[in-house]
Amino acid sequence: MGVTPPTPAPDSSSETFSASRWTQGNFLFPTRLVVSPLRVSRVKSRWFGSNDESIAISKIASVHISTGVLWAEIRIESTGGTDPITSHGHRKADAQRIRDLIERYQAQARV
């Protein structure tokens, strides 16, 4: 019988936003964006494991929100010129909340 180490508690100040299952590519495993004071992470689960990419809050250059009739796409670009984090199928209010959180965390880091 193996002993599994305890998993660390998620950061209490982070917020998680899940994409709608009704959008393309999100039916079985919806994409999640996790926004914390230190980083923004995009987590895409798979059958075996997950794909996780993140950008530090201090390295975010811009946040683009493209809205449709029902859903919004959010693109977070970094200052390093690497590939942006893109996620589609989020509610419009969630996309705006993500942008507001990023801007607030960046302002707090400057002080």
PyRosetta script that sets phi, psi and omega in degrees:
from pyrosetta import init, pose_from_sequence

init()
pose = pose_from_sequence("MGVTPPTPAPDSSSETFSASRWTQGNFLFPTRLVVSPLRVSRVKSRWFGSNDESIAISKIASVHISTGVLWAEIRIESTGGTDPITSHGHRKADAQRIRDLIERYQAQARV")
pose.set_psi(1, 123.4)
pose.set_omega(1, -178.9)
pose.set_phi(2, -89.2)
pose.set_psi(2, 155.6)
pose.set_omega(2, 177.6)
pose.set_phi(3, -109.0)
pose.set_psi(3, 125.0)
pose.set_omega(3, 179.1)
pose.set_phi(4, -95.9)
pose.set_psi(4, 135.4)
pose.set_omega(4, 179.2)
pose.set_phi(5, -68.7)
pose.set_psi(5, 149.9)
pose.set_omega(5, 179.1)
pose.set_phi(6, -65.9)
pose.set_psi(6, 140.8)
pose.set_omega(6, 177.9)
pose.set_phi(7, -82.6)
pose.set_psi(7, 139.5)
pose.set_omega(7, -179.7)
pose.set_phi(8, -65.3)
pose.set_psi(8, 145.5)
pose.set_omega(8, 179.2)
pose.set_phi(9, -68.6)
pose.set_psi(9, 139.6)
pose.set_omega(9, 177.8)
pose.set_phi(10, -64.4)
pose.set_psi(10, 151.0)
pose.set_omega(10, 179.9)
pose.set_phi(11, -58.4)
pose.set_psi(11, 123.9)
pose.set_omega(11, -176.1)
pose.set_phi(12, -67.7)
pose.set_psi(12, -20.2)
pose.set_omega(12, -179.1)
pose.set_phi(13, -92.7)
pose.set_psi(13, 3.3)
pose.set_omega(13, 179.0)
pose.set_phi(14, -90.4)
pose.set_psi(14, 152.3)
pose.set_omega(14, 176.9)
pose.set_phi(15, -123.0)
pose.set_psi(15, 139.9)
pose.set_omega(15, -179.0)
pose.set_phi(16, -113.7)
pose.set_psi(16, 134.0)
pose.set_omega(16, -179.8)
pose.set_phi(17, -123.6)
pose.set_psi(17, 122.2)
pose.set_omega(17, -179.1)
pose.set_phi(18, -102.5)
pose.set_psi(18, 141.6)
pose.set_omega(18, 176.0)
pose.set_phi(19, -74.9)
pose.set_psi(19, 158.2)
pose.set_omega(19, 178.8)
pose.set_phi(20, -70.7)
pose.set_psi(20, 141.1)
pose.set_omega(20, 176.7)
pose.set_phi(21, -70.6)
pose.set_psi(21, -13.3)
pose.set_omega(21, -178.2)
pose.set_phi(22, -84.1)
pose.set_psi(22, 0.0)
pose.set_omega(22, -179.0)
pose.set_phi(23, -103.3)
pose.set_psi(23, 158.6)
pose.set_omega(23, -175.0)
pose.set_phi(24, -59.9)
pose.set_psi(24, 131.8)
pose.set_omega(24, 177.0)
pose.set_phi(25, 83.5)
pose.set_psi(25, -1.5)
pose.set_omega(25, -176.4)
pose.set_phi(26, -117.4)
pose.set_psi(26, 9.5)
pose.set_omega(26, -172.7)
pose.set_phi(27, -65.3)
pose.set_psi(27, -55.7)
pose.set_omega(27, -179.1)
pose.set_phi(28, -83.1)
pose.set_psi(28, -42.9)
pose.set_omega(28, -176.0)
pose.set_phi(29, -128.8)
pose.set_psi(29, 90.8)
pose.set_omega(29, -178.8)
pose.set_phi(30, -67.0)
pose.set_psi(30, 142.9)
pose.set_omega(30, 177.7)
pose.set_phi(31, -69.7)
pose.set_psi(31, 141.4)
pose.set_omega(31, 177.1)
pose.set_phi(32, -120.9)
pose.set_psi(32, 137.3)
pose.set_omega(32, 171.2)
pose.set_phi(33, -109.2)
pose.set_psi(33, 126.0)
pose.set_omega(33, 179.5)
pose.set_phi(34, -112.9)
pose.set_psi(34, 118.5)
pose.set_omega(34, -178.0)
pose.set_phi(35, -110.2)
pose.set_psi(35, 121.4)
pose.set_omega(35, 177.6)
pose.set_phi(36, -128.9)
pose.set_psi(36, 170.6)
pose.set_omega(36, 179.3)
pose.set_phi(37, -62.8)
pose.set_psi(37, -18.0)
pose.set_omega(37, -178.0)
pose.set_phi(38, -100.9)
pose.set_psi(38, -33.1)
pose.set_omega(38, -174.3)
pose.set_phi(39, -157.0)
pose.set_psi(39, 165.1)
pose.set_omega(39, 170.8)
pose.set_phi(40, -115.9)
pose.set_psi(40, 125.6)
pose.set_omega(40, -178.8)
pose.set_phi(41, -119.0)
pose.set_psi(41, 141.0)
pose.set_omega(41, 172.7)
pose.set_phi(42, -110.0)
pose.set_psi(42, 119.4)
pose.set_omega(42, -177.7)
pose.set_phi(43, -115.3)
pose.set_psi(43, 120.9)
pose.set_omega(43, 177.7)
pose.set_phi(44, -119.7)
pose.set_psi(44, 109.4)
pose.set_omega(44, -179.6)
pose.set_phi(45, -74.1)
pose.set_psi(45, 156.1)
pose.set_omega(45, 177.1)
pose.set_phi(46, -134.6)
pose.set_psi(46, 179.3)
pose.set_omega(46, 177.8)
pose.set_phi(47, -59.7)
pose.set_psi(47, -42.5)
pose.set_omega(47, -179.9)
pose.set_phi(48, -125.5)
pose.set_psi(48, 97.2)
pose.set_omega(48, 178.7)
pose.set_phi(49, 96.2)
pose.set_psi(49, -160.0)
pose.set_omega(49, 179.5)
pose.set_phi(50, -153.9)
pose.set_psi(50, 164.2)
pose.set_omega(50, 176.4)
pose.set_phi(51, -112.6)
pose.set_psi(51, 121.4)
pose.set_omega(51, -175.3)
pose.set_phi(52, -126.3)
pose.set_psi(52, 125.6)
pose.set_omega(52, 174.7)
pose.set_phi(53, -131.1)
pose.set_psi(53, 145.5)
pose.set_omega(53, -176.5)
pose.set_phi(54, -143.6)
pose.set_psi(54, 158.7)
pose.set_omega(54, 174.9)
pose.set_phi(55, -132.0)
pose.set_psi(55, 132.7)
pose.set_omega(55, 176.7)
pose.set_phi(56, -65.2)
pose.set_psi(56, 143.4)
pose.set_omega(56, -179.7)
pose.set_phi(57, -55.2)
pose.set_psi(57, -40.2)
pose.set_omega(57, -178.4)
pose.set_phi(58, -68.4)
pose.set_psi(58, -17.2)
pose.set_omega(58, -178.2)
pose.set_phi(59, -100.7)
pose.set_psi(59, 4.6)
pose.set_omega(59, 179.9)
pose.set_phi(60, -82.0)
pose.set_psi(60, 125.2)
pose.set_omega(60, -179.2)
pose.set_phi(61, -92.5)
pose.set_psi(61, -41.6)
pose.set_omega(61, -177.5)
pose.set_phi(62, -157.4)
pose.set_psi(62, 158.8)
pose.set_omega(62, 177.0)
pose.set_phi(63, -127.4)
pose.set_psi(63, 120.9)
pose.set_omega(63, 179.0)
pose.set_phi(64, -109.7)
pose.set_psi(64, 132.5)
pose.set_omega(64, 176.4)
pose.set_phi(65, -119.7)
pose.set_psi(65, 124.4)
pose.set_omega(65, 176.9)
pose.set_phi(66, -115.3)
pose.set_psi(66, 117.6)
pose.set_omega(66, -175.6)
pose.set_phi(67, -104.4)
pose.set_psi(67, 146.6)
pose.set_omega(67, 174.7)
pose.set_phi(68, -116.1)
pose.set_psi(68, -158.3)
pose.set_omega(68, -179.4)
pose.set_phi(69, -66.5)
pose.set_psi(69, -46.4)
pose.set_omega(69, -177.6)
pose.set_phi(70, -113.0)
pose.set_psi(70, -38.9)
pose.set_omega(70, -170.1)
pose.set_phi(71, -119.1)
pose.set_psi(71, 165.3)
pose.set_omega(71, 178.3)
pose.set_phi(72, -124.4)
pose.set_psi(72, 150.1)
pose.set_omega(72, 172.2)
pose.set_phi(73, -110.1)
pose.set_psi(73, 136.6)
pose.set_omega(73, 179.9)
pose.set_phi(74, -120.9)
pose.set_psi(74, 134.7)
pose.set_omega(74, 178.6)
pose.set_phi(75, -126.6)
pose.set_psi(75, 123.5)
pose.set_omega(75, -177.9)
pose.set_phi(76, -112.4)
pose.set_psi(76, 116.5)
pose.set_omega(76, -176.6)
pose.set_phi(77, -103.7)
pose.set_psi(77, 145.0)
pose.set_omega(77, -179.2)
pose.set_phi(78, -100.5)
pose.set_psi(78, 164.0)
pose.set_omega(78, 178.5)
pose.set_phi(79, -76.2)
pose.set_psi(79, -18.2)
pose.set_omega(79, -177.2)
pose.set_phi(80, -79.9)
pose.set_psi(80, -6.0)
pose.set_omega(80, 179.4)
pose.set_phi(81, 79.9)
pose.set_psi(81, 9.6)
pose.set_omega(81, 178.0)
pose.set_phi(82, -76.6)
pose.set_psi(82, 178.2)
pose.set_omega(82, 179.7)
pose.set_phi(83, -60.8)
pose.set_psi(83, 135.6)
pose.set_omega(83, 178.7)
pose.set_phi(84, -74.1)
pose.set_psi(84, 159.7)
pose.set_omega(84, 172.1)
pose.set_phi(85, -85.9)
pose.set_psi(85, 122.1)
pose.set_omega(85, -179.7)
pose.set_phi(86, -123.8)
pose.set_psi(86, 135.3)
pose.set_omega(86, 177.8)
pose.set_phi(87, -144.4)
pose.set_psi(87, 133.9)
pose.set_omega(87, -179.9)
pose.set_phi(88, -119.3)
pose.set_psi(88, 161.2)
pose.set_omega(88, 177.0)
pose.set_phi(89, 93.5)
pose.set_psi(89, 16.4)
pose.set_omega(89, 178.3)
pose.set_phi(90, -92.9)
pose.set_psi(90, 152.7)
pose.set_omega(90, 174.6)
pose.set_phi(91, -65.8)
pose.set_psi(91, 151.3)
pose.set_omega(91, -178.7)
pose.set_phi(92, -60.4)
pose.set_psi(92, -41.9)
pose.set_omega(92, 179.9)
pose.set_phi(93, -64.0)
pose.set_psi(93, -36.3)
pose.set_omega(93, 177.9)
pose.set_phi(94, -66.5)
pose.set_psi(94, -42.0)
pose.set_omega(94, 179.5)
pose.set_phi(95, -61.7)
pose.set_psi(95, -41.8)
pose.set_omega(95, 178.1)
pose.set_phi(96, -67.6)
pose.set_psi(96, -37.4)
pose.set_omega(96, 177.5)
pose.set_phi(97, -64.7)
pose.set_psi(97, -39.8)
pose.set_omega(97, 177.3)
pose.set_phi(98, -60.8)
pose.set_psi(98, -47.8)
pose.set_omega(98, 179.2)
pose.set_phi(99, -60.9)
pose.set_psi(99, -43.9)
pose.set_omega(99, -179.8)
pose.set_phi(100, -63.6)
pose.set_psi(100, -40.6)
pose.set_omega(100, 178.3)
pose.set_phi(101, -63.4)
pose.set_psi(101, -44.4)
pose.set_omega(101, 179.5)
pose.set_phi(102, -60.7)
pose.set_psi(102, -45.9)
pose.set_omega(102, -180.0)
pose.set_phi(103, -63.6)
pose.set_psi(103, -38.9)
pose.set_omega(103, 179.4)
pose.set_phi(104, -67.4)
pose.set_psi(104, -44.0)
pose.set_omega(104, 179.2)
pose.set_phi(105, -65.2)
pose.set_psi(105, -36.3)
pose.set_omega(105, 176.7)
pose.set_phi(106, -66.4)
pose.set_psi(106, -40.2)
pose.set_omega(106, 178.5)
pose.set_phi(107, -65.4)
pose.set_psi(107, -39.2)
pose.set_omega(107, 178.2)
pose.set_phi(108, -65.9)
pose.set_psi(108, -34.4)
pose.set_omega(108, -179.8)
pose.set_phi(109, -70.2)
pose.set_psi(109, -28.1)
pose.set_omega(109, -179.3)
pose.set_phi(110, -75.4)
pose.set_psi(110, -24.2)
pose.set_omega(110, -176.1)
pose.set_phi(111, -79.6)
pose.dump_pdb("model.pdb")
